[in-house]
């Protein structure tokens, strides 16, 4: 609770308590990552892909190549695109997001070049780069590009990465479920009040830093639980991460 160690927040919260009557806070739980900007081809291929979650992982990577044959030139080892002729390949639903970026499946991504690998794939897969190719290959490019975008967005954030890992284990997490914890809900209300009362960016940045530390604590809790296959505790960690992630977003909006 911020009341026991917030330091920076206490002056804001004390002032807030004299000005307003506290009401039960609206749940700070966001829905699933927005897909409103995704193309229809993205939604179609992700539906196919997610239906295969739980399939055994194969050792595919940008460096090692895949195990299939290129539909265009017949070369073996074609992955998202063929290393021999450059043709974009059809989506393989058994390939997971970690394989796309040549990463070992796990929560702690130590590779700091995720964005760089994402850009490299888009240089090969973006539909604008194959506009002169056949209709079939343009379709493959649209699907592969959409898949890589979703993979990057999912793995680049701790919460969505955690939820994806659970999904690969066949575990569905209800992202609309709220936590019946009065202490947590009160903490969220106090954070919101502190953000609303903050009058300068320096104060907001300090609040944001404190919230991020809370998010990081639960992130570590998820990793520990997931590594131990304690999925009940892992799910609880994601639920609390969602609250703190939303609190961070509140500070970003006002900065």
N, C-alpha and C positions, 0 to 999 in steps of 0.2 A: 504493500500500500504506500502511496506517496506520503501519507500522513506520518509514517514512521521513518522515512528517509529521503523524502523528496527534496528537502532543502530549498531548491529553486522554486518549487511550486507552492510551498506553504504560504508565502505572502499573497499570492494570487488567490489561493483557495480560501484563505481567511477573509479576504475582502469580498470574495464572491458570496460567502455564506451569510454576510450581513445584508446583501442586496437582493437576494432572491430566495424563494422557497424551493427546496429541492424536490424534484419529482423523479419518479423512476425513469432512468434514461432509455432512450430508444436504442435497441441493440445495434452495436457497431459491427455488424457482421455483413460483409459484402457477399455478393453472389459469386458464381464461378467467374474466372477471368473472361472479360468481355470478348465476344467473337463477332461483334457487330461489323467490324471492318473486314472480316474474312470474306473471301469470295465464295460463290456457291460451290465451285470445285473444291475449295478447301474444306467446306463442311462435308461434302460427299466423301472425300478421301479420308478425312479424319474419322468419319463414322466407320469406314471399313477397317482402318488401322486400329481403332480402339476396340473393335470387336475381336481382334486377335491378341489383345493384351493377355499376358500370361504364357505366351508361347516361349519355348526355350530360346535363350539368347545365343546368337551366332557371333563369331569373331569377325565382324565386319567393321571396317573403318576406312576413312579417306585414304590412309596410307596403305593398308593391307589389301583393299579391294574386296569385292563381293565374290560370290561363288557362282553367279549365273553367267549365261552367255549373252552377249550383246545382241539385241534383236536386229540391229542394222548390219554389223560387220561380222558377227559370230565370235568375236574375241571373248575369251573367258575372263572371269574376275570383274565383270561390270558391276558397278554399285549404283549410285544415283545417276551417274553419267559414265559413259565408256571411256576408259583411259586410252584406248587406241584411236577411236574415230571421233570421240567427243559427243556422241549422240546421247540425248537424255533418255534414261531408262524408265520403264513403267514402275510404279510404286510397289514395293514388296511389303505387304502388311506385317510380316514377321520381324521387320527391323524396328528396333525401339529408338527413342530419341537420343540415348547415350551413344549408341552405335553410329548415328549420323555424324556426331562430332568426334568420333574416335575415343570416347571416354569410357572408363570402367564404370559399370552401373553402381551408383552409390550416392549418398546424400552429400558428402563432403567433396565438392568439385575443386580440386587443387589447381586445375588448369586455368590460368588466367587469360587464355587466348580464345575463349568461347566466341566472343564477338568477331575476332579475326577469322575464325573458321566459318562462322556464319556468312561473313562477307565473301569468303572464297567460294562457298557453295552457290551463293546468289550470282556470282560472276559466271557460273557455269549453267545455272538452272533458270535464271529469270526469263519469263516468257518474252520480254522485249528483245532478248538476245537470240531468239530462235524464230523470229517472225517470218523469215524466208524459208523455214523448214516445212516439212509436211504437216498436214493437219493433225496426224497422229502424234508426231513428236511435240507439236505445240501443246497438245492436250497433256502429254506426259510432263512437260515443263511446268505447266500451270499447277498440276497436282503436286509435283515434287517441290516446287518453290513454296507453295502453301504449307506443305508438311514441314519444311525446314524452318519457316517463319514460326509456326506453332511450337516446334521443338525448341527453338531459341528462346521464345518468350516463356516457355514452361520451365526450362532448366536454369534460366538466368535469375529467377527469384526463389528464395528459400521455401516459401509456403507452397507455391505451385509445384516446385520440385519434390517436396515432401508428399504432396497429394498424389503426384504422378507415380512415385515409388510405391506407395500403398496400392495404387491401381494396378501396377504391374504384379503385385502380390495377390491380386484378386479381391482386394478390400475396398469397398465403396464407402466413402465418407460423405455424410449428409452435410453439405456446405451451408444449408439454411438453418441448421440446428443451433439454437442458442444455449449458453451455459447457465444453469441455474445456480449461480454463485453470487450472492449479494455483495460480497467484498470486491469481487472483480468488477461487477457492474457499477458499484460506487466509485471504484478507481477510474473507470472509463469516463464517468460523469465528471469527476474532478479534473481529469486531463482535458476534457472538452472545455470546461469552464476556464481553465488556465490558458488554453489556446485562444479562446474568445477574448479574454481579458488582456492578453499580451499586446503591448503597444509598439513594440519594435522587433526587428528581425533577430537581434542578438538574443532576446528572451525566447523567441520561438525556436531558435537553433538549440538553445540549452534544453528546452522541453523536449525537442525532437531527439536530442542525444540521449536523454534519460529513457525515453520510450524505446529507442532502438536497442539500448542495453537490455531492457526487459524482453524484447523480441529475440535478441541473441541468446538470452538465457533459455528461453523455451525452444529455440532452434537447437541448442546443444542437447536439451532434454529429448527432443525428437530423435536426434541421431543416436543417442545412447539407447533409447527404447527400440528403435528400428534395428540397430545392430544386434540387439539381444532377442529379436523377434517378439518383443513385448508389444504387440500391435494395439492392445487396448490403451496402453500408456502413450503410444505414438499418436493415436487418434486424438487423445485428449490434448497432447502438445500442439497438434495442428489447429485445434479449435481455439486455443488461447493465442496462438500465433496470429490467427485471423483478426482477433480483437486488436492486438498491438500493431499489426500491419495497417489496419484501418486508422488507428490513432496517428500513426506516422503520416498517412495520407492527409489527415486533417491539418497537420502542421505545414505540409507542403503546399496545400491550397492557399494558406494565408501568407506564406513567405513571398 
